């Protein structure tokens, strides 16, 4: 059994760790509420842009934007990986990176080349470790995602798709379900499926007056729609990050309390054994006299 001094040192160390995890839990809880509000506020914009784009596409069947046209065969693909900049958030990054790994293996078996865009330090480091072709990245986004920081890296993939260098673009991120549940998502971003674009379209047709022309408006609108999807995925990922970190830090604090209780019990036993030994020595000495 360890001595009393060693146990006291361990107790003090675990107590200090528990203070840190408790503080991180409270900070994550505060940031989580703000991240959830930001995520929910971004959803109506993306939905409205999608609806207008669907109506415009229906109103102009003679023009098909490249984002809406499926390629006959896929030779190269792009993957946008959204992860966190920091750790200590449970298995959040591990789950989404596992999905990305499976997708990369699937594309590799099919003989499809892959170029990747990393949003977040964890995904960037992972892609570099596995030797993936990283064409762009965005890191250190902070607690608030800014669209101007995301447009540049994502536009490289969009331009490559428009130029025919890649035939599909996939988006991987963690979707926020609730505080206790977040799920990894890997979905096709381009080409846009008709089901996704017309998810909420109505049966009646719309008529618009265009300035300067229908093609320019549709081109700009679909670009904004893709950007809103990427922004929404980053907002969802940040809300998931803070929720997962809060849960992980709470579990760490609870485990630290259990360890402290166990160490305190061991300390009491060691102290009792030392006192019993001293009493035995005193009684033995008195009997010898």
N, C-alpha and C positions, 0 to 999 in steps of 0.2 A: 504494500500500500504506500502511496506517495505521502511525503511528509506534509504537515500542516502548512508550512510556509509555501510549498509548491502549489498546494491546492488553493491557497488564498490568492496567489499570483494568477492562477488560471481563472478564478472567479472574477477577479478584477479585469482581466483581459476580455472575457466574454461579456461582462457588463458594459465595457467601453464599445465593443462591437454592437451590442444591442442598442445602445444610444444612437449609433450611426444609422443602423437599419430602421430604427423607429423614425428618425428625422427624415430619412429618404422616403419612407412610406407616406409621411404627411405631405412632403413636397410633391410626390407623385399624385397623391389624391387631389391636391390643389390644381396641378397642371392638367390632370385628367378631365376635370370639369370644363376647363377652358378648351381643351382639345376636342371634346365631344360637341360643345357648342359650335366650334369652328367647322367641324365635320358636317353637322346637321344644317348649318347655314349654307354650305356649299352645294348641298344636294338639289335644292329647287332650281338653281341656275343651270346645272347640268341637265336636269330633266326638261327645262324649258328649251334649251338649245337643241336637245335631241328631238323634241316635238316639232320645232320649226324646221329643222333640217329634214325631217321625215316628210313634212308637208311640202317643202320646196322640191324635194326629190320626186314626189308624186306629181307635182304640178309641172315638172319639166322632164318627162320620160325620155326626151330626145337627147339629153345630156347626162352622161354617167361620169361622175367624178372618179378619179383613180382609186380613191379610198374605198369606193363601193364595188369595184370590179375585182372579182376573184381571178387569180392566175390559174392557168391550166396545170402547171406543175410548180412545185416549190423546190428551188435549188439552194437558196440561201434564206436565212431567217434572222430576225433581230429579236432580242430579249431585253426588256426593261425590268430590272430587279430593284424593288423598293424595300429597303431595310432600315434599321436604326443606325444612328451614329454612335450610340453608347450601348453598353451591355447591361447586365444585372436586370434583365426583364424576362427571366425564365426561358422557356423554349421557343419564344416568339420567332427569333431569327432562324433558329435551327429548323423549325417546321417549314418555313417558306423556302429556305435554301435547299432543303431536301426535295421539295417539289420541283425547284429549278434544276437540281441535279438529275432527277428522273427525266425531265423534259429534254435536257441536253443529251442524255444517253439515247433517248428515243430518236431525236433528230440526227445524232451521229450514226446510229444504226441504219437510218434511212438515207445516209449519204448527203445530208443537208448541212451546209456550212452555217455557222452561227457567229453573229457579232453582238456584243452585249453593251448595255448602258447601265451603270450602277448609280443608284440614288441612295446614299447612306454609306458610312464607313465600313460597316460589317459586310455588306454585299460586295463592295469594292475590293476589300481584302480577300474575300472568298474567291471571287472571280480571278484575281491575280494568282492566288495559290494554285488553282486548278489549271492555270495556263490558258484561260479563255481570252478571246480577242475582244478587248475592251476599247470601244471607239470613243466613248465619252463617259463622264461621271460628274456627279454633284454631291458634295459632302459638306458637313458642318452647316446644315440648314437651320439649326437652332430649334426653338420651341414653336415657332410660327413659320409655316412654309410660305415662301414668296414665289409667285409664278415666274417672275423674271429670272430667278435662279434655275428654274426647271426647264424653261423654254429652250435654252441653248443646247443642252445635252440631248433633249428629246427630239429637237428639230433635226439633228444629225440622222437619226433613225427615220424620221418622216421624209427627209430629202432623199435618203437612200431608197426608200420604198417608191417614192414618186419617180425616181430615175430608173427604176427597174433593177437596182443592184440587189435588193432583197425582195422576197415575194410574200412575206408575212411578218407581222410584228406581234410579239406576245408580251403581256404585262403580268408581273408577279408581285403580289403585295399581301398584307394581312388585313382581312376585313373585320371591322368591329361589329360584334353581335351584341354583347353586353359586357358589363364589368368583369364577369367571370369567364367569358368565352370569346375567343377570337379565332378565326379560321384562316389558314393560308389559301390564297386564291391564285391560280394561274390561268388567265383567259386570253383569248385572241383579241388583240386591239385592232389590227388591220389584216385583211380587209374587213370593214364593218359589215356585220351580218344584217340582213334585212329584218330579222326578228328582233335584234337588239335595237336597231334604229327606230323601228316602228312599234316599239314596245307599248306605247301609249297613244298611237295615232287613232284618229276617228275614221268612221266609214265615209263621211262627207269630204269633199275636196275643198281646197283653199285656193283663193285667187290673190295674187300679190302684184303690186306695182314695184318694179325694180329700178334701182339707181346705183351704178350705171347700167348693169345688165344682169340677167339671171345667173349666168355662169360665174361672174366675179363674186356675186353675193354668196352663191352656194360654195365656191372654193373657200372663201374666207370663213364662212359659218362652220364648215366641216373641220377646218383647221382649229377653230376655237373650241369645237366640240371635243376633238382629240385632246387638246390641252386641258380642258376641264376634266376629262376622264383621268388624266395623269395627276392633276392637282387633287382630285377627289381621292385617288388611291393613296397619295401621300398623306392627306388629312386623315383618312381611315387608319393608315399605318401608325400615325402619331398618336391617335386616340387609343389604339390597341397597345402601343408601347407603354403609355403611362398607366393604363389599366393593368397590364401584365407586370409592370415594375411594382405597382402598389401591392398587388397580390403576392409577388415574390418576396418583397421586403417584409410584408406582414407574416408570411410563413417563416422567414428567417428570424424575425423578432420572437415569434412563438417558440421556435426551436431553441433559440438562445436562452429563453426563460426556463425551458425544460432542462437544458444543460446546466444552468446555474443552480436549479433545485437539486439536481443529481450531485453536483460538486459540493453543494452545501451539506448534503447528507453525508458524503464521504468525509468532508472536513469535520463534521460533528463526531463521526465514528473514530476518526484518527485522534481527535482531541480527547474523546472519552477513553480511548485505549491508552493514551499518554498519561492521563490522570490516574487511571487504574494501575498502571505500571508504577507510578510514583508512590501511590498509597501502599502497594504491595512491598516496595522497597523499604518504606518507612516502618511498616508493620514487621517485616522480616528483621530489620535492624534492631527494633525495640525488643523483639523476642530473643535475639542473640545476646543482648545486654542482660 
